[in-house]
Amino acid sequence: MLAENYRLMAEYNRWMNSKLLDAAGQLTQAELKRDSGAFFNSILGTFNHLMVGDIIWLQRFAEHPAGEPLQGVRDIKRPAALSQMLHDNLSSLAQQRRQLDVMICEFCKQLTDEDLAHELEYKNTKGVAFSRRFAYLMQHFFNHQTHHRGQLSTLFSQRGVDIGETDLLGVMP
């Protein structure tokens, strides 16, 4: 049942990211970069932070015994900081975001509940070692995305851009 839940979360992630990228396309580059007092300053800064977090976690997840669909993420240079600007324009950011979302969906399609019971050993960005149940790490991964997409929806709303439905119900079968 957990594996099925993460497949749903992966589809929700892809759906919401697509909606947010479409909304971003309605704004100028200056609006995307404008510091709005958000934790990662701007819409573009928040999009970049989401991608940084995803890359870091996906590189860790690639070390899982079921991590074969994530092997392409190993070729991505590991971000140096959580606030790193990987992309300074929407076009290149959208391209990588869509690639990551496909990778996440493919990974989740093949996950089993047995895979999720596995303990994953990893180091945080400060080099501290951890060992945690993989299901909990997956929950954190998707929760982190939802948290920052909520911030993005507020930033778009402040600019008068309606992103439409955002509820998980929008992708439930």
Contacts in CASP RR format, 6 or more apart in sequence:
PFRMAT RR
TARGET T0000
AUTHOR 0000-0000-0000
METHOD contacts of the structure
MODEL  1
MLAENYRLMAEYNRWMNSKLLDAAGQLTQAELKRDSGAFFNSILGTFNHL
MVGDIIWLQRFAEHPAGEPLQGVRDIKRPAALSQMLHDNLSSLAQQRRQL
DVMICEFCKQLTDEDLAHELEYKNTKGVAFSRRFAYLMQHFFNHQTHHRG
QLSTLFSQRGVDIGETDLLGVMP
1 113 0 8 1.000
2 113 0 8 1.000
2 116 0 8 1.000
2 135 0 8 1.000
3 108 0 8 1.000
3 111 0 8 1.000
3 112 0 8 1.000
3 113 0 8 1.000
3 115 0 8 1.000
3 116 0 8 1.000
6 108 0 8 1.000
6 111 0 8 1.000
6 116 0 8 1.000
6 138 0 8 1.000
6 142 0 8 1.000
7 105 0 8 1.000
7 108 0 8 1.000
7 109 0 8 1.000
7 111 0 8 1.000
8 168 0 8 1.000
8 171 0 8 1.000
8 172 0 8 1.000
9 108 0 8 1.000
9 138 0 8 1.000
9 142 0 8 1.000
10 101 0 8 1.000
10 104 0 8 1.000
10 105 0 8 1.000
10 107 0 8 1.000
10 108 0 8 1.000
10 109 0 8 1.000
10 142 0 8 1.000
11 105 0 8 1.000
11 171 0 8 1.000
12 142 0 8 1.000
12 168 0 8 1.000
12 170 0 8 1.000
12 171 0 8 1.000
13 101 0 8 1.000
13 104 0 8 1.000
13 142 0 8 1.000
13 145 0 8 1.000
14 101 0 8 1.000
14 102 0 8 1.000
14 104 0 8 1.000
14 105 0 8 1.000
15 170 0 8 1.000
15 171 0 8 1.000
16 145 0 8 1.000
16 149 0 8 1.000
16 166 0 8 1.000
17 97 0 8 1.000
17 98 0 8 1.000
17 101 0 8 1.000
17 149 0 8 1.000
18 98 0 8 1.000
18 101 0 8 1.000
19 163 0 8 1.000
19 164 0 8 1.000
19 166 0 8 1.000
20 47 0 8 1.000
20 149 0 8 1.000
20 152 0 8 1.000
20 153 0 8 1.000
20 156 0 8 1.000
20 163 0 8 1.000
21 90 0 8 1.000
21 94 0 8 1.000
21 97 0 8 1.000
21 98 0 8 1.000
22 163 0 8 1.000
23 156 0 8 1.000
23 161 0 8 1.000
23 162 0 8 1.000
23 163 0 8 1.000
24 32 0 8 1.000
24 43 0 8 1.000
24 47 0 8 1.000
24 90 0 8 1.000
24 94 0 8 1.000
24 156 0 8 1.000
25 90 0 8 1.000
26 161 0 8 1.000
27 43 0 8 1.000
27 159 0 8 1.000
27 161 0 8 1.000
29 89 0 8 1.000
29 90 0 8 1.000
31 43 0 8 1.000
31 159 0 8 1.000
32 42 0 8 1.000
32 43 0 8 1.000
32 44 0 8 1.000
32 90 0 8 1.000
33 42 0 8 1.000
33 43 0 8 1.000
33 44 0 8 1.000
33 88 0 8 1.000
34 42 0 8 1.000
34 43 0 8 1.000
35 41 0 8 1.000
35 42 0 8 1.000
36 42 0 8 1.000
36 43 0 8 1.000
36 155 0 8 1.000
36 158 0 8 1.000
38 45 0 8 1.000
38 46 0 8 1.000
38 151 0 8 1.000
38 155 0 8 1.000
39 46 0 8 1.000
39 49 0 8 1.000
39 151 0 8 1.000
40 46 0 8 1.000
40 48 0 8 1.000
40 49 0 8 1.000
40 83 0 8 1.000
40 148 0 8 1.000
40 151 0 8 1.000
42 155 0 8 1.000
43 152 0 8 1.000
43 155 0 8 1.000
43 156 0 8 1.000
44 85 0 8 1.000
44 87 0 8 1.000
44 88 0 8 1.000
44 90 0 8 1.000
44 93 0 8 1.000
45 83 0 8 1.000
45 85 0 8 1.000
46 148 0 8 1.000
46 151 0 8 1.000
46 152 0 8 1.000
46 155 0 8 1.000
47 87 0 8 1.000
47 93 0 8 1.000
47 97 0 8 1.000
47 152 0 8 1.000
48 83 0 8 1.000
48 84 0 8 1.000
48 85 0 8 1.000
48 86 0 8 1.000
48 87 0 8 1.000
48 93 0 8 1.000
49 82 0 8 1.000
49 83 0 8 1.000
49 148 0 8 1.000
50 144 0 8 1.000
50 145 0 8 1.000
50 148 0 8 1.000
50 149 0 8 1.000
51 86 0 8 1.000
51 87 0 8 1.000
51 93 0 8 1.000
51 96 0 8 1.000
51 97 0 8 1.000
51 100 0 8 1.000
52 79 0 8 1.000
52 81 0 8 1.000
52 82 0 8 1.000
52 83 0 8 1.000
52 84 0 8 1.000
52 86 0 8 1.000
53 79 0 8 1.000
53 82 0 8 1.000
53 144 0 8 1.000
54 100 0 8 1.000
54 104 0 8 1.000
54 141 0 8 1.000
54 145 0 8 1.000
55 73 0 8 1.000
55 76 0 8 1.000
55 78 0 8 1.000
55 79 0 8 1.000
55 86 0 8 1.000
55 100 0 8 1.000
56 78 0 8 1.000
56 79 0 8 1.000
56 125 0 8 1.000
57 137 0 8 1.000
57 140 0 8 1.000
57 141 0 8 1.000
57 144 0 8 1.000
58 70 0 8 1.000
58 73 0 8 1.000
58 100 0 8 1.000
58 103 0 8 1.000
58 104 0 8 1.000
58 107 0 8 1.000
59 70 0 8 1.000
59 73 0 8 1.000
59 74 0 8 1.000
59 76 0 8 1.000
59 78 0 8 1.000
60 120 0 8 1.000
60 122 0 8 1.000
60 137 0 8 1.000
61 67 0 8 1.000
61 70 0 8 1.000
61 107 0 8 1.000
61 120 0 8 1.000
61 137 0 8 1.000
61 141 0 8 1.000
62 70 0 8 1.000
62 71 0 8 1.000
62 72 0 8 1.000
62 73 0 8 1.000
62 74 0 8 1.000
63 120 0 8 1.000
63 121 0 8 1.000
63 122 0 8 1.000
64 115 0 8 1.000
64 118 0 8 1.000
64 120 0 8 1.000
64 134 0 8 1.000
65 115 0 8 1.000
65 118 0 8 1.000
66 107 0 8 1.000
66 110 0 8 1.000
66 111 0 8 1.000
66 112 0 8 1.000
66 115 0 8 1.000
66 118 0 8 1.000
67 107 0 8 1.000
68 110 0 8 1.000
69 103 0 8 1.000
69 106 0 8 1.000
69 107 0 8 1.000
69 109 0 8 1.000
69 110 0 8 1.000
70 103 0 8 1.000
70 107 0 8 1.000
72 103 0 8 1.000
73 100 0 8 1.000
73 103 0 8 1.000
79 86 0 8 1.000
82 125 0 8 1.000
86 93 0 8 1.000
86 96 0 8 1.000
87 93 0 8 1.000
87 96 0 8 1.000
111 138 0 8 1.000
115 134 0 8 1.000
116 133 0 8 1.000
116 134 0 8 1.000
116 135 0 8 1.000
116 138 0 8 1.000
117 133 0 8 1.000
117 134 0 8 1.000
117 135 0 8 1.000
118 133 0 8 1.000
118 134 0 8 1.000
119 131 0 8 1.000
119 132 0 8 1.000
119 133 0 8 1.000
119 134 0 8 1.000
120 131 0 8 1.000
120 132 0 8 1.000
120 133 0 8 1.000
120 134 0 8 1.000
120 137 0 8 1.000
121 129 0 8 1.000
121 130 0 8 1.000
121 131 0 8 1.000
122 129 0 8 1.000
122 130 0 8 1.000
122 132 0 8 1.000
123 129 0 8 1.000
123 130 0 8 1.000
124 130 0 8 1.000
149 166 0 8 1.000
150 166 0 8 1.000
153 163 0 8 1.000
153 166 0 8 1.000
156 162 0 8 1.000
156 163 0 8 1.000
157 163 0 8 1.000
END
